[in-house]
């Protein structure tokens, strides 16, 4: 996996971590005067942060699974099958 692809995966992962921590912090601050303004509306800000965190973690997992698929040139089963065919001949 190339460096730029690892950077995408790591970037999404750390965005998810940051949004999760921000969500927890906002829930804890929700009982104060400042935090109450953001939490007691039609759509609380902590829910938006939690949704962003979930999407970031899913994107990181998707990037990891897509970028770590082996190509046909690197597939060890193809190399193994040609070795066995050569041994049988």
VENFENNOR-V743618 format. One record per helix or strand. SS is the DSSP state (A for helix, B for strand). FROM is the first residue (numbers start at 0). LEN is the number of residues. If there is no record, write none. Layout:
ss:SS from:FROM len:LEN
ss:SS from:FROM len:LEN
//
This chain:
ss:A from:2 len:27
ss:A from:32 len:7
ss:A from:44 len:23
ss:A from:71 len:3
ss:A from:75 len:13
//
